[in-house]
Amino acid sequence: MVSGRHILQKTPRSGSVATEPPWVSLSDQELLDWRICDLRVQIKGSRLEQRIGRLYKELTQRGIRFRPHCWLSDDWFSPDGVPGIAIPFYMAHPRLARLERNQMLEVEGGNESWCMRILRHEAGHAIDTAYRLHRRKRWQNTFGKASQPYPEYYQPKPHSRSYVHHLEAWYAQSHPAEDFAETFAVWLKPRSNWRLQYRRWPALKKLEYVDLAMAELQAKKPAVRSREHIDSLGKLRKTLREHYAEKSDRYGIGYESYYDRELRKLFSDTVEHSNRKAAASFLRHVRSDLRKSVAEWTGQYQYTIDQILSEMIERCRELDLRLDRSESRTRRAAETMLTVQTMNVLHHGHHKVAV
C-alpha cells in the first residue's frame, strides 16, 4: 500500500522459560500509553516470518531472484526509492492485533490469505522500484505514468474489465503504480489461472506485459538495492493512543449527517407506529453484522462504516424513528442504505487508502 499478527512462541530450551513482553497483560487503556518504539516486537519468530518466507518461495517459483526486505512500521507500505515492504507492528503479536481490532474494528492482513494478498501487492511495488520498471516506455503505455500525483480520492468503476481484481475497493483503478502492483499480485499468486480468469478482458494485456517483463528480469540484478527501513519501529516515538487518534481521523468520515430523508423512507415517525421498536435500538442490535457485510462488499474499513452507522443511529434516536415493517425486511433495506452511503463516502474522498 503506497500512498488492515500473531507470534508463534519458540519451543523453549530445557530449563528456559519463554517470556512475553511486559505490556501483554495490560488493559487497552494502559497499553495505549506505550510508545510504539518501546514495544520491541520483531518479525523473527512470528507468523509473519513464515508468510514472508512463503512470498519468497512464490517469487522463486516464478524465476525471480529478487527478495524485497521487510521491516515493522505503523502501516503497510513500500516507500518510493526503497525496494522493500513495511509491515504494521500489530502483525507481530496477537495482543497488538487485538488492540488494533478493538480500535479499528478489524485487523488489515490479519489472516494468512489477506496477509499474502497484501504482501504480493507490496512485492509488486518493491520490484517496480528495484528495476525502475515505471521508467520504461512500455510500462507507461500499459499502465500510465507513475509520476502523476496520487489522488485524494478516486471514483472506481466496479464493472470495468480494464483492471484486475485483487485488493478491495477496486484499488487498481486508483493510480498507475497501484494498477501495476495489483496486476503483479494476480500474476504472482500460485494457481491463479489468470489467462482463463481474465480472458477477453482488456486487463489481460496488462497481465501479459507483467509475464514478459518478469521473464526479462530473471537474469538481471536490481538497479536499486537500498536496504533502508523507512519509519522503522524504533523511530516511532508516538504513543499508541496518538497513533490511533491519527488513524481514526484518517479513516473516519468527518462530516455532518445528511441521511434524514433516507432514514424516513426506511423507518417511520408517524403516531401509528409509535409503539413499535425504536430504529436506533434495532440498528444497534444488527450493527456488527451490517458493518461486516457492507465492508465485505465495498472494501471499506469497518471503522469508516461504523462511523456512518453511528450517525444513522444517532439521527434515528433524535428523530424518534420506529420500525414499520418486519425486522428481516428492515434489515435488508438498512444494509442497502448503508452500502449506498458507504459508496458515497468512497466516491467523495473518505475512501479506504489501501496498500
Number of C-alpha atoms within 10 A of each C-alpha: 22 19 17 23 25 20 19 16 12 9 9 10 8 6 5 8 9 9 8 10 11 9 16 14 11 11 10 19 11 12 20 18 13 17 18 24 18 15 19 11 21 17 21 12 15 20 19 24 17 15 16 20 13 14 21 19 15 16 19 13 12 17 14 19 17 21 19 22 17 21 18 23 24 18 19 23 24 26 21 14 15 21 30 29 26 24 27 21 26 26 32 25 23 17 21 23 21 20 21 22 18 12 17 20 20 18 23 22 20 20 12 14 11 14 21 20 20 26 26 26 29 30 29 29 32 27 24 23 23 22 19 15 17 20 14 11 11 13 21 16 9 17 20 17 17 18 12 10 10 15 10 12 16 18 16 16 12 12 8 14 14 17 26 28 21 19 19 16 26 23 24 23 21 19 21 22 26 25 27 29 29 31 29 27 28 24 24 23 17 13 8 12 11 18 14 10 11 18 11 11 16 14 19 21 17 21 24 15 18 23 16 10 14 17 14 11 16 13 11 12 12 17 10 16 16 13 12 15 19 18 15 18 24 15 13 16 14 14 17 25 19 16 16 16 12 12 15 17 11 15 20 20 22 13 9 7 13 11 15 13 8 13 20 15 10 20 21 22 18 12 9 10 16 15 9 14 14 19 27 22 15 17 19 13 11 13 17 14 12 23 24 17 14 21 21 13 12 21 19 26 28 26 22 27 27 23 18 23 23 17 17 23 21 15 19 25 15 10 16 16 25 26 20 20 14 8 12 9 11 18 18 12 15 21 18 14 16 21 20 14 17 27 22 14 20 23 14 13 15 22 26 23 19 22 21
